[in-house]
Amino acid sequence: MSFDTDVLISGAGAAGLTLAIDLARRGVSFRLIEQNTQPFSGSRGKGVQPRTMEIFEDLGFVDRMAAAGGPYPPLCQYRPDGTHKVSLLTEADVFATSAEPYAAPLLLP
Ligand SMILES: Cc1cc2nc3c(=O)[nH]c(=O)nc-3n(C[C@H](O)[C@H](O)[C@H](O)COP(=O)(O)OP(=O)(O)OC[C@H]3O[C@@H](n4cnc5c(N)ncnc54)[C@H](O)[C@@H]3O)c2cc1C
């Protein structure tokens, strides 16, 4: 077997797909291969981390991601005694800085 491409990407997961997008925008030819015949049926990435948002900004689609998603909802824990406690999964008083422009993760089902 032979093929003519600059880069062979093995695996269409988060890393492989992101690399494919980056190579495509730079005009570098690639072939992306994936051993699975179907997409993963569950969720392995609905929580988009702040650093990932920076990468999505660089790739040019962070605004569409942000528009489609939203902040993490509060977590409500129900206790055996009938009481419950509502808390935030992320700290409430975290603000964007130049070093970390996306302070909180995005939830995008
Ligand atoms: C239940 C769960 C929930 C998660 N939730 C989040 C979340 O909310 N937010 C978040 O940021 N991260 C989350 N993660 C982690 C995130 O999914 C991983 O960090 C991410 O998928 C890793 O990407 P990857 O490309 O390195 O590997 P993978 O996504 O595992 O992709 C690797 C791909 O390579 C393929 N492959 C392997 N070997 C070969 C081969 N020899 N030939 C061809 N193809 C091959 C595999 O089939 C696979 O598709 C979650 C993980 C799990 C398990």
Backbone and ligand atoms as CSV (ligand in chain L), in Angstrom:
chain,resi,resn,atom,element,x,y,z
A,1,MET,N,N,0.838,-1.192,0.000
A,1,MET,CA,C,0.000,0.000,0.000
A,1,MET,C,C,0.873,1.242,0.000
A,2,SER,N,N,0.436,2.234,-0.716
A,2,SER,CA,C,1.175,3.491,-0.708
A,2,SER,C,C,0.178,4.650,-0.753
A,3,PHE,N,N,0.600,5.788,-0.308
A,3,PHE,CA,C,-0.243,6.972,-0.396
A,3,PHE,C,C,0.658,8.180,-0.533
A,4,ASP,N,N,0.083,9.256,-1.024
A,4,ASP,CA,C,0.864,10.457,-1.284
A,4,ASP,C,C,0.275,11.603,-0.459
A,5,THR,N,N,0.875,11.867,0.685
A,5,THR,CA,C,0.426,12.958,1.538
A,5,THR,C,C,1.587,13.375,2.429
A,6,ASP,N,N,1.496,14.574,2.963
A,6,ASP,CA,C,2.594,15.054,3.813
A,6,ASP,C,C,2.546,14.449,5.209
A,7,VAL,N,N,1.328,14.305,5.743
A,7,VAL,CA,C,1.184,13.869,7.142
A,7,VAL,C,C,0.146,12.764,7.226
A,8,LEU,N,N,0.464,11.732,7.951
A,8,LEU,CA,C,-0.510,10.686,8.261
A,8,LEU,C,C,-0.919,10.861,9.719
A,9,ILE,N,N,-2.198,11.119,9.944
A,9,ILE,CA,C,-2.717,11.286,11.309
A,9,ILE,C,C,-3.421,9.989,11.685
A,10,SER,N,N,-2.972,9.389,12.754
A,10,SER,CA,C,-3.564,8.131,13.210
A,10,SER,C,C,-4.490,8.415,14.378
A,11,GLY,N,N,-5.796,8.332,14.128
A,11,GLY,CA,C,-6.781,8.524,15.191
A,11,GLY,C,C,-7.555,9.815,15.027
A,12,ALA,N,N,-8.891,9.701,14.913
A,12,ALA,CA,C,-9.750,10.876,14.745
A,12,ALA,C,C,-10.366,11.268,16.082
A,13,GLY,N,N,-9.548,11.341,17.104
A,13,GLY,CA,C,-9.997,11.856,18.391
A,13,GLY,C,C,-9.764,13.355,18.446
A,14,ALA,N,N,-9.772,13.875,19.650
A,14,ALA,CA,C,-9.610,15.325,19.813
A,14,ALA,C,C,-8.288,15.801,19.227
A,15,ALA,N,N,-7.223,15.082,19.506
A,15,ALA,CA,C,-5.904,15.508,19.029
A,15,ALA,C,C,-5.803,15.389,17.506
A,16,GLY,N,N,-6.254,14.263,16.964
A,16,GLY,CA,C,-6.143,14.046,15.529
A,16,GLY,C,C,-6.989,15.010,14.720
A,17,LEU,N,N,-8.220,15.261,15.179
A,17,LEU,CA,C,-9.098,16.169,14.449
A,17,LEU,C,C,-8.593,17.605,14.518
A,18,THR,N,N,-8.094,17.995,15.690
A,18,THR,CA,C,-7.563,19.356,15.821
A,18,THR,C,C,-6.336,19.534,14.935
A,19,LEU,N,N,-5.484,18.533,14.914
A,19,LEU,CA,C,-4.317,18.601,14.034
A,19,LEU,C,C,-4.755,18.686,12.572
A,20,ALA,N,N,-5.786,17.925,12.208
A,20,ALA,CA,C,-6.278,17.954,10.824
A,20,ALA,C,C,-6.767,19.349,10.444
A,21,ILE,N,N,-7.513,19.988,11.354
A,21,ILE,CA,C,-8.005,21.350,11.082
A,21,ILE,C,C,-6.831,22.308,10.900
A,22,ASP,N,N,-5.838,22.169,11.764
A,22,ASP,CA,C,-4.693,23.085,11.696
A,22,ASP,C,C,-3.886,22.867,10.416
A,23,LEU,N,N,-3.696,21.624,10.039
A,23,LEU,CA,C,-2.961,21.348,8.805
A,23,LEU,C,C,-3.743,21.859,7.593
A,24,ALA,N,N,-5.080,21.680,7.632
A,24,ALA,CA,C,-5.910,22.120,6.510
A,24,ALA,C,C,-5.789,23.627,6.311
A,25,ARG,N,N,-5.820,24.377,7.391
A,25,ARG,CA,C,-5.760,25.833,7.237
A,25,ARG,C,C,-4.375,26.297,6.803
A,26,ARG,N,N,-3.374,25.457,7.012
A,26,ARG,CA,C,-2.024,25.802,6.567
A,26,ARG,C,C,-1.709,25.223,5.185
A,27,GLY,N,N,-2.671,24.539,4.605
A,27,GLY,CA,C,-2.471,24.008,3.276
A,27,GLY,C,C,-1.552,22.802,3.217
A,28,VAL,N,N,-1.419,22.110,4.338
A,28,VAL,CA,C,-0.578,20.914,4.381
A,28,VAL,C,C,-1.469,19.701,4.143
A,29,SER,N,N,-1.074,18.860,3.214
A,29,SER,CA,C,-1.903,17.698,2.917
A,29,SER,C,C,-1.752,16.647,4.020
A,30,PHE,N,N,-2.837,15.953,4.285
A,30,PHE,CA,C,-2.808,14.917,5.322
A,30,PHE,C,C,-3.809,13.834,4.992
A,31,ARG,N,N,-3.612,12.702,5.594
A,31,ARG,CA,C,-4.613,11.632,5.577
A,31,ARG,C,C,-4.898,11.274,7.016
A,32,LEU,N,N,-6.181,11.259,7.351
A,32,LEU,CA,C,-6.619,10.963,8.716
A,32,LEU,C,C,-7.256,9.581,8.721
A,33,ILE,N,N,-6.697,8.681,9.516
A,33,ILE,CA,C,-7.268,7.335,9.581
A,33,ILE,C,C,-7.794,7.067,10.983
A,34,GLU,N,N,-8.844,6.272,11.063
A,34,GLU,CA,C,-9.484,5.976,12.347
A,34,GLU,C,C,-9.861,4.496,12.352
A,35,GLN,N,N,-9.509,3.838,13.430
A,35,GLN,CA,C,-9.783,2.404,13.485
A,35,GLN,C,C,-11.257,2.092,13.739
A,36,ASN,N,N,-11.946,2.985,14.446
A,36,ASN,CA,C,-13.358,2.736,14.721
A,36,ASN,C,C,-14.187,3.057,13.476
A,37,THR,N,N,-15.230,2.263,13.251
A,37,THR,CA,C,-16.069,2.477,12.072
A,37,THR,C,C,-17.189,3.474,12.344
A,38,GLN,N,N,-17.442,3.770,13.631
A,38,GLN,CA,C,-18.508,4.707,13.974
A,38,GLN,C,C,-17.991,5.684,15.021
A,39,PRO,N,N,-18.592,6.878,15.088
A,39,PRO,CA,C,-18.212,7.812,16.147
A,39,PRO,C,C,-18.516,7.238,17.525
A,40,PHE,N,N,-17.796,7.698,18.524
A,40,PHE,CA,C,-18.046,7.302,19.914
A,40,PHE,C,C,-19.478,7.679,20.274
A,41,SER,N,N,-20.196,6.773,20.927
A,41,SER,CA,C,-21.627,7.010,21.149
A,41,SER,C,C,-21.907,7.875,22.374
A,42,GLY,N,N,-20.957,8.045,23.256
A,42,GLY,CA,C,-21.196,8.862,24.439
A,42,GLY,C,C,-20.535,10.217,24.343
A,43,SER,N,N,-20.420,10.873,25.469
A,43,SER,CA,C,-19.789,12.189,25.510
A,43,SER,C,C,-18.435,12.090,26.182
A,44,ARG,N,N,-17.428,12.626,25.540
A,44,ARG,CA,C,-16.098,12.691,26.153
A,44,ARG,C,C,-15.509,14.087,26.035
A,45,GLY,N,N,-16.375,15.077,25.830
A,45,GLY,CA,C,-15.813,16.409,25.667
A,45,GLY,C,C,-16.822,17.536,25.771
A,46,LYS,N,N,-17.905,17.307,26.513
A,46,LYS,CA,C,-18.896,18.394,26.584
A,46,LYS,C,C,-18.408,19.556,27.438
A,47,GLY,N,N,-17.427,19.296,28.294
A,47,GLY,CA,C,-16.842,20.376,29.080
A,47,GLY,C,C,-15.602,20.905,28.371
A,48,VAL,N,N,-15.721,22.092,27.787
A,48,VAL,CA,C,-14.609,22.663,27.016
A,48,VAL,C,C,-13.772,23.531,27.959
A,49,GLN,N,N,-12.538,23.138,28.134
A,49,GLN,CA,C,-11.686,23.789,29.136
A,49,GLN,C,C,-11.166,25.140,28.626
A,50,PRO,N,N,-10.814,26.048,29.552
A,50,PRO,CA,C,-10.343,27.380,29.144
A,50,PRO,C,C,-9.194,27.338,28.144
A,51,ARG,N,N,-8.247,26.459,28.329
A,51,ARG,CA,C,-7.123,26.391,27.389
A,51,ARG,C,C,-7.590,25.906,26.011
A,52,THR,N,N,-8.558,25.008,26.017
A,52,THR,CA,C,-9.126,24.550,24.747
A,52,THR,C,C,-9.813,25.707,24.029
A,53,MET,N,N,-10.467,26.581,24.806
A,53,MET,CA,C,-11.118,27.748,24.198
A,53,MET,C,C,-10.093,28.628,23.487
A,54,GLU,N,N,-8.925,28.757,24.072
A,54,GLU,CA,C,-7.865,29.549,23.430
A,54,GLU,C,C,-7.481,28.928,22.087
A,55,ILE,N,N,-7.402,27.622,22.060
A,55,ILE,CA,C,-7.064,26.944,20.804
A,55,ILE,C,C,-8.184,27.125,19.788
A,56,PHE,N,N,-9.427,27.031,20.242
A,56,PHE,CA,C,-10.561,27.233,19.335
A,56,PHE,C,C,-10.580,28.675,18.807
A,57,GLU,N,N,-10.170,29.628,19.634
A,57,GLU,CA,C,-10.087,31.015,19.159
A,57,GLU,C,C,-9.065,31.109,18.034
A,58,ASP,N,N,-7.921,30.483,18.250
A,58,ASP,CA,C,-6.879,30.497,17.219
A,58,ASP,C,C,-7.374,29.842,15.935
A,59,LEU,N,N,-8.192,28.816,16.075
A,59,LEU,CA,C,-8.707,28.116,14.898
A,59,LEU,C,C,-9.884,28.852,14.255
A,60,GLY,N,N,-10.421,29.850,14.962
A,60,GLY,CA,C,-11.408,30.730,14.337
A,60,GLY,C,C,-12.860,30.393,14.565
A,61,PHE,N,N,-13.164,29.508,15.543
A,61,PHE,CA,C,-14.589,29.200,15.740
A,61,PHE,C,C,-15.023,29.249,17.207
A,62,VAL,N,N,-14.258,29.942,18.050
A,62,VAL,CA,C,-14.625,29.975,19.468
A,62,VAL,C,C,-15.953,30.705,19.677
A,63,ASP,N,N,-16.247,31.725,18.864
A,63,ASP,CA,C,-17.503,32.464,19.040
A,63,ASP,C,C,-18.707,31.563,18.787
A,64,ARG,N,N,-18.598,30.717,17.766
A,64,ARG,CA,C,-19.714,29.798,17.472
A,64,ARG,C,C,-19.861,28.762,18.575
A,65,MET,N,N,-18.741,28.327,19.123
A,65,MET,CA,C,-18.791,27.381,20.242
A,65,MET,C,C,-19.474,28.033,21.449
A,66,ALA,N,N,-19.049,29.253,21.771
A,66,ALA,CA,C,-19.602,29.948,22.934
A,66,ALA,C,C,-21.097,30.208,22.754
A,67,ALA,N,N,-21.503,30.537,21.518
A,67,ALA,CA,C,-22.915,30.813,21.261
A,67,ALA,C,C,-23.763,29.555,21.394
A,68,ALA,N,N,-23.187,28.408,21.073
A,68,ALA,CA,C,-23.946,27.155,21.129
A,68,ALA,C,C,-23.984,26.563,22.535
A,69,GLY,N,N,-23.030,26.958,23.377
A,69,GLY,CA,C,-22.952,26.391,24.726
A,69,GLY,C,C,-23.321,27.410,25.788
A,70,GLY,N,N,-22.851,27.153,26.983
A,70,GLY,CA,C,-23.141,28.054,28.101
A,70,GLY,C,C,-22.336,27.660,29.314
A,71,PRO,N,N,-22.527,28.395,30.406
A,71,PRO,CA,C,-21.780,28.066,31.619
A,71,PRO,C,C,-22.279,26.769,32.247
A,72,TYR,N,N,-21.456,26.174,33.070
A,72,TYR,CA,C,-21.875,24.989,33.805
A,72,TYR,C,C,-23.040,25.361,34.731
A,73,PRO,N,N,-24.075,24.551,34.764
A,73,PRO,CA,C,-25.165,24.832,35.706
A,73,PRO,C,C,-24.719,24.501,37.126
A,74,PRO,N,N,-25.419,25.062,38.112
A,74,PRO,CA,C,-25.081,24.709,39.494
A,74,PRO,C,C,-25.285,23.214,39.735
A,75,LEU,N,N,-24.510,22.685,40.677
A,75,LEU,CA,C,-24.627,21.275,41.065
A,75,LEU,C,C,-25.505,21.189,42.312
A,76,CYS,N,N,-26.524,20.338,42.266
A,76,CYS,CA,C,-27.395,20.170,43.425
A,76,CYS,C,C,-27.214,18.757,43.977
A,77,GLN,N,N,-26.760,18.680,45.205
A,77,GLN,CA,C,-26.546,17.386,45.850
A,77,GLN,C,C,-27.664,17.133,46.862
A,78,TYR,N,N,-28.356,16.014,46.685
A,78,TYR,CA,C,-29.435,15.642,47.597
A,78,TYR,C,C,-28.901,14.655,48.626
A,79,ARG,N,N,-29.147,14.958,49.884
A,79,ARG,CA,C,-28.622,14.123,50.961
A,79,ARG,C,C,-29.705,13.155,51.450
A,80,PRO,N,N,-29.282,12.057,52.071
A,80,PRO,CA,C,-30.257,11.064,52.576
A,80,PRO,C,C,-31.252,11.655,53.570
A,81,ASP,N,N,-30.841,12.704,54.296
A,81,ASP,CA,C,-31.750,13.276,55.295
A,81,ASP,C,C,-32.773,14.240,54.688
A,82,GLY,N,N,-32.796,14.359,53.360
A,82,GLY,CA,C,-33.791,15.187,52.701
A,82,GLY,C,C,-33.327,16.596,52.390
A,83,THR,N,N,-32.204,16.986,52.959
A,83,THR,CA,C,-31.685,18.316,52.652
A,83,THR,C,C,-30.905,18.263,51.340
A,84,HIS,N,N,-30.610,19.428,50.833
A,84,HIS,CA,C,-29.797,19.472,49.623
A,84,HIS,C,C,-28.857,20.671,49.670
A,85,LYS,N,N,-27.812,20.595,48.869
A,85,LYS,CA,C,-26.828,21.662,48.823
A,85,LYS,C,C,-26.549,22.010,47.365
A,86,VAL,N,N,-26.655,23.307,47.064
A,86,VAL,CA,C,-26.368,23.779,45.708
A,86,VAL,C,C,-24.981,24.422,45.703
A,87,SER,N,N,-24.163,24.021,44.765
A,87,SER,CA,C,-22.826,24.607,44.674
A,87,SER,C,C,-22.444,24.755,43.204
A,88,LEU,N,N,-21.410,25.544,42.976
A,88,LEU,CA,C,-20.910,25.731,41.619
A,88,LEU,C,C,-19.741,24.789,41.378
A,89,LEU,N,N,-19.677,24.252,40.165
A,89,LEU,CA,C,-18.564,23.365,39.824
A,89,LEU,C,C,-17.273,24.152,39.629
A,90,THR,N,N,-17.432,25.422,39.254
A,90,THR,CA,C,-16.247,26.265,39.090
A,90,THR,C,C,-16.346,27.438,40.046
A,91,GLU,N,N,-15.227,28.017,40.374
A,91,GLU,CA,C,-15.224,29.145,41.288
A,91,GLU,C,C,-15.973,30.322,40.655
A,92,ALA,N,N,-16.771,31.019,41.484
A,92,ALA,CA,C,-17.606,32.103,40.967
A,92,ALA,C,C,-16.807,33.374,40.711
A,93,ASP,N,N,-15.750,33.568,41.454
A,93,ASP,CA,C,-15.033,34.845,41.368
A,93,ASP,C,C,-13.747,34.728,40.537
A,94,VAL,N,N,-13.802,33.961,39.466
A,94,VAL,CA,C,-12.653,33.843,38.569
A,94,VAL,C,C,-12.914,34.744,37.364
A,95,PHE,N,N,-11.972,35.614,37.066
A,95,PHE,CA,C,-12.160,36.565,35.984
A,95,PHE,C,C,-11.098,36.363,34.909
A,96,ALA,N,N,-11.466,36.737,33.711
A,96,ALA,CA,C,-10.529,36.600,32.600
A,96,ALA,C,C,-9.336,37.534,32.796
A,97,THR,N,N,-8.186,37.052,32.435
A,97,THR,CA,C,-6.976,37.866,32.445
A,97,THR,C,C,-6.298,37.713,31.083
A,98,SER,N,N,-5.297,38.533,30.855
A,98,SER,CA,C,-4.576,38.396,29.583
A,98,SER,C,C,-3.865,37.049,29.517
A,99,ALA,N,N,-3.480,36.522,30.671
A,99,ALA,CA,C,-2.814,35.221,30.696
A,99,ALA,C,C,-3.811,34.075,30.524
A,100,GLU,N,N,-5.035,34.313,30.974
A,100,GLU,CA,C,-6.081,33.284,30.859
A,100,GLU,C,C,-7.375,33.958,30.403
A,101,PRO,N,N,-7.503,34.215,29.096
A,101,PRO,CA,C,-8.638,34.997,28.608
A,101,PRO,C,C,-9.990,34.318,28.772
A,102,TYR,N,N,-10.008,33.015,28.861
A,102,TYR,CA,C,-11.271,32.306,29.111
A,102,TYR,C,C,-11.177,31.718,30.517
A,103,ALA,N,N,-11.861,32.374,31.450
A,103,ALA,CA,C,-11.656,32.023,32.855
A,103,ALA,C,C,-12.402,30.755,33.261
A,104,ALA,N,N,-13.539,30.529,32.654
A,104,ALA,CA,C,-14.367,29.398,33.076
A,104,ALA,C,C,-14.575,28.440,31.909
A,105,PRO,N,N,-14.757,27.169,32.197
A,105,PRO,CA,C,-15.031,26.225,31.113
A,105,PRO,C,C,-16.418,26.448,30.514
A,106,LEU,N,N,-16.581,25.983,29.286
A,106,LEU,CA,C,-17.847,26.087,28.565
A,106,LEU,C,C,-18.497,24.710,28.546
A,107,LEU,N,N,-19.798,24.689,28.734
A,107,LEU,CA,C,-20.512,23.412,28.630
A,107,LEU,C,C,-21.242,23.382,27.290
A,108,LEU,N,N,-20.866,22.439,26.453
A,108,LEU,CA,C,-21.458,22.352,25.107
A,108,LEU,C,C,-21.829,20.902,24.803
A,109,PRO,N,N,-23.110,20.543,25.033
A,109,PRO,CA,C,-23.509,19.146,24.794
A,109,PRO,C,C,-23.310,18.743,23.334
L,1,LIG,C1,C,-16.240,9.605,29.969
L,1,LIG,C2,C,-15.270,10.695,29.549
L,1,LIG,C3,C,-15.687,12.021,29.621
L,1,LIG,C4,C,-14.791,13.042,29.258
L,1,LIG,N1,N,-15.223,14.346,29.328
L,1,LIG,C5,C,-14.376,15.338,28.962
L,1,LIG,C6,C,-14.808,16.693,29.006
L,1,LIG,O1,O,-15.948,17.000,29.355
L,1,LIG,N2,N,-13.926,17.649,28.630
L,1,LIG,C7,C,-12.641,17.345,28.219
L,1,LIG,O2,O,-11.886,18.279,27.897
L,1,LIG,N3,N,-12.213,16.059,28.172
L,1,LIG,C8,C,-13.041,15.061,28.530
L,1,LIG,N4,N,-12.622,13.773,28.490
L,1,LIG,C9,C,-11.254,13.512,28.048
L,1,LIG,C10,C,-11.163,13.590,26.525
L,1,LIG,O3,O,-12.165,12.800,25.933
L,1,LIG,C11,C,-9.772,13.101,26.103
L,1,LIG,O4,O,-8.790,13.905,26.733
L,1,LIG,C12,C,-9.608,13.197,24.602
L,1,LIG,O5,O,-10.562,12.405,23.928
L,1,LIG,C13,C,-8.209,12.735,24.221
L,1,LIG,O6,O,-8.062,12.942,22.834
L,1,LIG,P1,P,-7.084,12.072,22.004
L,1,LIG,O7,O,-7.207,12.525,20.572
L,1,LIG,O8,O,-5.726,12.120,22.629
L,1,LIG,O9,O,-7.573,10.558,22.175
L,1,LIG,P2,P,-8.954,9.905,21.747
L,1,LIG,O10,O,-10.085,10.871,21.807
L,1,LIG,O11,O,-9.051,8.644,22.520
L,1,LIG,O12,O,-8.756,9.573,20.205
L,1,LIG,C14,C,-7.827,8.597,19.764
L,1,LIG,C15,C,-8.430,7.979,18.526
L,1,LIG,O13,O,-7.423,7.184,17.898
L,1,LIG,C16,C,-8.030,6.004,17.435
L,1,LIG,N5,N,-6.958,5.032,17.264
L,1,LIG,C17,C,-6.200,4.479,18.227
L,1,LIG,N6,N,-5.297,3.658,17.693
L,1,LIG,C18,C,-5.466,3.697,16.352
L,1,LIG,C19,C,-4.806,3.061,15.259
L,1,LIG,N7,N,-3.790,2.211,15.456
L,1,LIG,N8,N,-5.243,3.345,14.006
L,1,LIG,C20,C,-6.282,4.205,13.811
L,1,LIG,N9,N,-6.925,4.837,14.817
L,1,LIG,C21,C,-6.527,4.583,16.075
L,1,LIG,C22,C,-9.044,5.664,18.500
L,1,LIG,O14,O,-10.053,4.805,18.012
L,1,LIG,C23,C,-9.587,7.051,18.832
L,1,LIG,O15,O,-10.705,7.409,18.045
L,1,LIG,C24,C,-13.477,12.731,28.826
L,1,LIG,C25,C,-13.074,11.383,28.751
L,1,LIG,C26,C,-13.958,10.375,29.104
L,1,LIG,C27,C,-13.519,8.937,29.003
